[in-house]
Amino acid sequence: MRTTCNIFLLLCLFACTQGSKNKEKDIKTYTVAWENISSPKVFFADIDTAYFIPLETNDSSQIGEISQLNVSDKLVLSDRKPQSILQFSLDGHFLSAHKAIGNGPGEYVRIDGMYVDKNKDHILVLDAIQNKVLTYDTNFKFIEEKHTPVPFGAMAFSMIEDSTFVYEEGIGTVKSDLKYCLFVQPPNGETRHFLPFEKTMSIHFSPRQSLYHVDDALVFVPTYNDTIYNVFEDRVEPRMRIDFGEQWVDEAFVYNQALGKGPMLFMQKLADQNFIYFFNLMENKTHIYMDFYYKGGAYVSVIDKKDNSNTLVKFSDPDAQMKPLASHGDYFVFPLAQSEFARIADSNNYTFAGKASMVEINNKLNEESNPVLMFVKFK
């Protein structure tokens, strides 16, 4: 049972404006240090400290695969396989679960996004199939639902100041005002559109978390774009750029319509290309965390925002690549299945503050155990 969120593959028609058009000279650029590739051993040595929260396992709390995670005064997660929402206390004690599959009011066909409104104690669920957002209280009492302004089903959503909805569009169109990556819907007034689609692409690989918050900022990570954005109610501004050098996406490949007609062929050829793919980025207050693939290998890059120091790690086993689902203060949060947790706990190659506690936790786990959340703070 694997709990880290796999990258969602979606066939689509258009791509966001490419990074080559967004390399504004006045935004911060972080360069990935390809010449300093290290190993997983160094990755774990760069951890300042880590702590762990085992999620309680019982008949009501069995987790198949965590797709989204929110950490505040409790843990709220969406489970991709049974399409349910679960709540745990900050020590991992199971609190409640909710599943409402259907087409009626208060019901969803699929959980495509989740947002926790901490001010109102509400949990919001995006159902892209029915093109609506459902609102529940923390006891999962249904409050309301509203349809999205996105024409073909949003890929992700979030909120600004718990009042303005932000949606990522996954499939563009050449028609008038519908050809945009972002739809920003204020509580009063017309929906605004930002970042137009410009080119026809073959396959669309959505980042795991394309919309996330750092402090009070809402950040957007577009597909096939090396520029990351801040999203506001009335504008979108470049936040940073990631410089991968010659390893950045080859537009001739990703916009090849012949390959787009055969998704499996596209996938098979990815590992032979000289560019990164499955690119994901997340921030916390102190660091930027990126994971991606290149020529079939799995990589992680960690950047210290204060001094711009950069660690680039290649994992010998792609399945061992570390993939965070949330950030919390100075920490990144990694869901680890029991087998992944045991592998790290049993390895003598990995040393970091907090590792000793893994042995005691691991002795209490078995193959049916829920994931353990690993909170990591980097040096």
C-alpha positions as CSV (number, residue, x, y, z in Angstrom):
1,M,0.0,0.0,0.0
2,R,1.6,3.2,-1.2
3,T,0.5,6.5,0.4
4,T,2.6,9.1,-1.3
5,C,0.5,10.9,-3.9
6,N,1.3,9.7,-7.4
7,I,1.4,12.4,-10.1
8,F,-1.9,12.7,-11.8
9,L,-1.9,12.1,-15.6
10,L,-4.4,13.9,-17.6
11,L,-4.9,14.2,-21.4
12,C,-5.4,17.8,-22.4
13,L,-5.3,20.2,-25.3
14,F,-3.4,23.2,-24.3
15,A,-0.5,24.4,-22.1
16,C,0.1,27.5,-20.0
17,T,2.4,30.2,-21.3
18,Q,5.9,28.8,-21.3
19,G,8.6,29.9,-18.9
20,S,10.6,31.3,-21.8
21,K,8.1,34.2,-21.9
22,N,8.1,34.7,-18.2
23,K,11.8,35.0,-17.3
24,E,11.3,38.4,-15.8
25,K,14.7,39.9,-14.8
26,D,13.5,41.2,-11.5
27,I,12.3,38.0,-9.9
28,K,14.3,35.6,-7.8
29,T,16.0,32.8,-9.8
30,Y,17.2,29.6,-8.1
31,T,19.7,27.5,-10.1
32,V,19.7,23.7,-9.6
33,A,23.2,22.6,-9.1
34,W,23.6,19.6,-11.4
35,E,27.3,19.4,-10.8
36,N,26.7,18.6,-7.1
37,I,24.6,15.5,-7.3
38,S,24.7,13.5,-4.1
39,S,23.1,10.3,-2.7
40,P,20.2,9.6,-0.4
41,K,22.6,9.3,2.5
42,V,23.5,13.0,2.1
43,F,19.8,13.9,1.7
44,F,19.1,12.5,5.2
45,A,22.2,14.1,6.6
46,D,20.8,17.5,5.5
47,I,17.8,17.0,7.8
48,D,18.0,19.2,10.9
49,T,15.4,17.2,12.8
50,A,12.4,15.0,12.2
51,Y,9.4,13.8,14.2
52,F,6.8,11.3,13.4
53,I,3.0,10.9,13.8
54,P,1.6,7.4,13.3
55,L,-2.0,7.6,12.1
56,E,-4.2,5.4,14.2
57,T,-5.4,2.2,12.4
58,N,-8.9,0.8,13.1
59,D,-11.9,-0.4,11.2
60,S,-13.1,3.1,10.5
61,S,-9.8,4.7,9.7
62,Q,-8.1,2.4,7.1
63,I,-6.3,4.5,4.6
64,G,-5.7,3.5,1.0
65,E,-3.7,6.4,-0.5
66,I,-3.4,9.9,0.8
67,S,-3.9,12.4,-2.0
68,Q,-4.1,15.7,0.0
69,L,-3.1,16.7,3.5
70,N,-3.8,19.7,5.7
71,V,-2.0,20.4,9.0
72,S,-3.3,23.0,11.4
73,D,-4.9,22.2,14.8
74,K,-5.5,18.7,13.5
75,L,-4.8,16.6,10.5
76,V,-7.3,16.4,7.7
77,L,-6.6,14.2,4.7
78,S,-8.3,12.9,1.6
79,D,-8.0,9.2,0.7
80,R,-7.9,8.7,-3.1
81,K,-8.9,5.0,-3.1
82,P,-12.2,5.0,-1.2
83,Q,-12.8,8.8,-2.0
84,S,-13.2,9.8,1.7
85,I,-12.1,12.5,4.1
86,L,-10.5,11.6,7.4
87,Q,-9.6,13.7,10.5
88,F,-6.9,12.9,13.1
89,S,-5.6,14.7,16.1
90,L,-2.1,16.1,16.1
91,D,-0.9,13.0,17.9
92,G,-2.5,10.7,15.3
93,H,-5.7,9.7,17.1
94,F,-8.5,9.0,14.7
95,L,-11.4,11.5,15.0
96,S,-13.8,11.0,12.2
97,A,-14.3,10.0,8.5
98,H,-16.7,11.0,5.8
99,K,-17.7,9.5,2.5
100,A,-20.6,10.7,0.4
101,I,-20.5,9.2,-3.1
102,G,-23.4,10.2,-5.3
103,N,-25.0,12.9,-7.5
104,G,-27.3,14.6,-5.0
105,P,-26.9,17.6,-2.8
106,G,-24.0,17.1,-0.4
107,E,-22.6,14.2,-2.4
108,Y,-19.6,14.0,-4.7
109,V,-18.5,11.6,-7.4
110,R,-14.8,12.1,-6.8
111,I,-12.6,14.2,-4.5
112,D,-10.4,16.3,-6.8
113,G,-9.4,18.9,-4.3
114,M,-9.7,19.7,-0.6
115,Y,-9.4,22.9,1.4
116,V,-9.7,23.5,5.1
117,D,-11.1,26.9,6.1
118,K,-9.6,27.4,9.5
119,N,-11.5,30.6,10.2
120,K,-14.9,29.1,9.7
121,D,-14.0,25.5,10.7
122,H,-15.2,24.3,7.3
123,I,-13.9,21.5,5.0
124,L,-14.4,22.1,1.3
125,V,-14.3,19.4,-1.4
126,L,-13.9,19.9,-5.1
127,D,-15.8,17.5,-7.4
128,A,-14.5,18.2,-10.9
129,I,-16.8,15.7,-12.5
130,Q,-19.9,17.5,-11.3
131,N,-18.1,20.8,-11.4
132,K,-19.0,21.9,-7.9
133,V,-17.5,22.6,-4.5
134,L,-19.2,21.2,-1.4
135,T,-18.8,22.7,2.1
136,Y,-19.1,20.7,5.3
137,D,-18.5,21.6,8.9
138,T,-15.9,19.7,10.8
139,N,-18.6,17.2,11.9
140,F,-19.2,16.7,8.1
141,K,-22.7,18.2,8.3
142,F,-23.4,19.5,4.7
143,I,-23.7,23.3,4.5
144,E,-23.8,24.2,0.9
145,E,-22.5,23.6,-2.6
146,K,-21.6,25.9,-5.5
147,H,-20.8,25.3,-9.1
148,T,-17.3,26.3,-10.4
149,P,-16.8,28.8,-13.2
150,V,-14.4,26.4,-14.9
151,P,-15.8,25.1,-18.2
152,F,-14.3,21.6,-18.3
153,G,-13.7,20.7,-14.7
154,A,-11.1,22.1,-12.4
155,M,-7.9,20.2,-11.7
156,A,-7.3,21.9,-8.4
157,F,-8.6,24.7,-6.2
158,S,-7.8,26.8,-3.2
159,M,-8.9,30.1,-1.6
160,I,-7.6,33.5,-0.9
161,E,-8.5,34.9,2.6
162,D,-11.2,32.2,2.8
163,S,-13.6,34.1,0.5
164,T,-12.2,34.1,-3.0
165,F,-12.0,30.8,-4.8
166,V,-9.1,30.0,-7.2
167,Y,-9.4,27.2,-9.7
168,E,-6.8,25.6,-12.0
169,E,-8.2,24.7,-15.4
170,G,-6.9,21.5,-16.9
171,I,-8.2,21.6,-20.4
172,G,-8.1,24.8,-22.4
173,T,-10.2,26.0,-25.3
174,V,-9.7,28.5,-28.1
175,K,-13.0,30.1,-27.4
176,S,-13.0,33.7,-26.1
177,D,-12.4,34.0,-22.3
178,L,-12.2,30.3,-21.5
179,K,-8.6,29.7,-22.5
180,Y,-6.9,30.4,-19.2
181,C,-5.0,28.4,-16.5
182,L,-6.5,30.2,-13.5
183,F,-10.0,31.3,-12.7
184,V,-10.3,33.6,-9.7
185,Q,-13.8,33.9,-8.3
186,P,-14.4,36.6,-5.7
187,P,-17.5,36.5,-3.4
188,N,-19.0,39.4,-5.3
189,G,-18.1,40.4,-8.8
190,E,-17.1,38.7,-12.0
191,T,-14.7,35.8,-12.3
192,R,-11.2,36.9,-13.4
193,H,-9.0,34.9,-15.8
194,F,-5.2,34.7,-15.7
195,L,-2.3,33.0,-17.6
196,P,-3.8,32.1,-21.0
197,F,-3.1,28.7,-22.7
198,E,-1.1,29.3,-25.9
199,K,0.0,26.0,-27.4
200,T,-1.4,22.6,-28.1
201,M,0.3,20.0,-26.0
202,S,0.5,16.2,-26.2
203,I,0.1,15.1,-22.6
204,H,-0.5,17.2,-19.4
205,F,1.3,16.1,-16.2
206,S,-0.2,18.1,-13.3
207,P,2.0,18.8,-10.3
208,R,0.9,17.0,-7.2
209,Q,0.1,20.3,-5.5
210,S,-0.3,23.1,-8.1
211,L,-1.9,25.5,-5.5
212,Y,-0.5,25.8,-2.0
213,H,-0.1,28.5,0.7
214,V,3.1,29.8,2.3
215,D,2.2,32.1,5.2
216,D,-0.5,34.4,3.7
217,A,0.6,33.9,0.0
218,L,-1.2,31.6,-2.4
219,V,1.3,30.1,-4.8
220,F,0.6,28.5,-8.2
221,V,2.9,25.9,-9.9
222,P,2.0,25.7,-13.6
223,T,2.6,22.7,-15.9
224,Y,5.7,22.8,-18.1
225,N,6.7,26.2,-16.7
226,D,9.8,27.2,-14.9
227,T,8.2,30.3,-13.4
228,I,6.2,30.0,-10.1
229,Y,3.5,32.6,-9.4
230,N,1.7,34.4,-6.5
231,V,-2.0,34.6,-7.0
232,F,-4.1,37.6,-5.8
233,E,-7.7,38.4,-6.3
234,D,-7.0,41.0,-9.0
235,R,-3.6,39.8,-10.5
236,V,-1.0,37.1,-10.8
237,E,2.6,37.9,-10.3
238,P,5.9,35.9,-10.8
239,R,7.2,34.7,-7.5
240,M,10.4,32.9,-8.5
241,R,12.0,31.1,-11.4
242,I,13.8,27.7,-11.3
243,D,16.8,27.4,-13.6
244,F,17.4,23.8,-14.7
245,G,19.7,24.9,-17.5
246,E,19.7,22.6,-20.5
247,Q,17.7,20.0,-18.6
248,W,14.5,22.0,-18.8
249,V,11.4,20.8,-20.8
250,D,11.9,20.2,-24.5
251,E,8.9,22.0,-26.1
252,A,9.3,20.1,-29.4
253,F,8.6,16.9,-27.5
254,V,5.8,17.9,-25.1
255,Y,3.9,19.6,-27.9
256,N,4.3,16.8,-30.4
257,Q,0.7,15.9,-31.5
258,A,1.7,12.6,-33.0
259,L,2.9,11.4,-29.6
260,G,-0.2,12.8,-28.0
261,K,-2.3,10.3,-29.9
262,G,-0.5,7.5,-28.1
263,P,-0.1,8.3,-24.4
264,M,1.7,5.0,-23.6
265,L,4.3,5.8,-26.3
266,F,4.7,9.3,-24.8
267,M,5.3,7.7,-21.4
268,Q,7.8,5.2,-22.8
269,K,9.8,7.9,-24.5
270,L,10.0,10.2,-21.5
271,A,12.9,8.4,-19.9
272,D,15.0,8.8,-23.1
273,Q,14.6,12.6,-23.3
274,N,17.1,15.1,-22.1
275,F,14.8,17.0,-19.8
276,I,13.1,16.7,-16.5
277,Y,9.5,15.6,-16.1
278,F,7.0,14.9,-13.3
279,F,8.2,18.2,-11.8
280,N,6.8,19.2,-8.3
281,L,7.6,22.1,-6.1
282,M,6.6,23.0,-2.6
283,E,7.8,25.7,-0.1
284,N,7.7,26.3,3.6
285,K,9.0,29.3,5.5
286,T,12.7,28.4,5.1
287,H,13.1,26.0,2.1
288,I,12.0,25.1,-1.4
289,Y,11.5,21.4,-2.1
290,M,11.5,20.0,-5.6
291,D,11.1,16.4,-6.7
292,F,11.2,15.3,-10.4
293,Y,12.5,12.6,-12.8
294,Y,15.2,12.9,-15.4
295,K,16.3,10.1,-17.8
296,G,14.4,7.6,-15.7
297,G,16.1,8.6,-12.4
298,A,14.3,10.1,-9.4
299,Y,15.7,13.4,-8.0
300,V,15.1,15.8,-5.1
301,S,16.4,19.3,-4.8
302,V,16.3,21.3,-1.6
303,I,17.0,25.0,-1.6
304,D,17.7,27.1,1.5
305,K,15.8,30.4,0.8
306,K,18.1,32.4,3.1
307,D,21.5,31.6,1.6
308,N,20.4,29.9,-1.7
309,S,22.4,26.8,-0.9
310,N,21.2,23.9,-3.0
311,T,21.2,20.1,-2.4
312,L,20.5,17.8,-5.4
313,V,20.0,14.1,-4.6
314,K,19.5,11.2,-6.9
315,F,17.7,8.2,-5.4
316,S,18.9,4.8,-6.6
317,D,15.4,3.4,-6.3
318,P,12.8,5.7,-7.9
319,D,10.2,4.4,-5.4
320,A,12.3,5.7,-2.6
321,Q,12.0,9.3,-3.8
322,M,10.7,11.5,-0.9
323,K,7.4,13.3,-1.9
324,P,5.9,15.8,0.6
325,L,2.1,16.5,0.6
326,A,2.1,19.5,2.9
327,S,4.2,22.1,4.6
328,H,3.8,23.2,8.2
329,G,5.9,26.1,9.5
330,D,9.6,25.1,8.9
331,Y,8.6,21.5,8.2
332,F,7.7,19.4,5.2
333,V,5.3,16.5,5.8
334,F,5.9,13.2,4.1
335,P,3.4,10.3,4.4
336,L,5.3,7.0,4.7
337,A,3.7,3.6,4.2
338,Q,4.7,1.0,6.8
339,S,7.2,-0.6,4.3
340,E,8.8,2.8,3.5
341,F,9.0,3.7,7.2
342,A,10.6,0.4,8.1
343,R,13.2,0.8,5.3
344,I,14.4,4.1,6.6
345,A,14.2,3.0,10.3
346,D,16.3,-0.1,9.6
347,S,19.0,1.6,7.5
348,N,22.3,2.4,9.2
349,N,23.2,4.7,6.3
350,Y,20.6,7.3,7.4
351,T,21.4,9.5,10.4
352,F,19.5,12.5,11.5
353,A,18.0,14.0,14.7
354,G,14.9,12.1,15.6
355,K,15.7,8.9,13.8
356,A,16.1,7.0,17.1
357,S,12.4,7.3,17.7
358,M,11.6,5.4,14.5
359,V,12.7,2.0,16.0
360,E,10.1,2.2,18.8
361,I,7.4,3.3,16.4
362,N,8.3,0.6,13.9
363,N,8.0,-2.1,16.5
364,K,4.3,-1.2,16.8
365,L,3.5,-1.2,13.1
366,N,2.5,-4.1,10.8
367,E,1.6,-4.4,7.1
368,E,-1.9,-3.3,7.7
369,S,-0.9,-0.1,9.6
370,N,-1.9,3.3,8.4
371,P,0.9,5.6,7.1
372,V,3.2,7.5,9.4
373,L,3.6,11.2,8.8
374,M,7.2,12.3,8.8
375,F,7.7,16.0,9.6
376,V,11.1,17.1,8.3
377,K,13.0,20.3,9.0
378,F,16.1,20.9,6.9
379,K,19.3,22.5,8.0
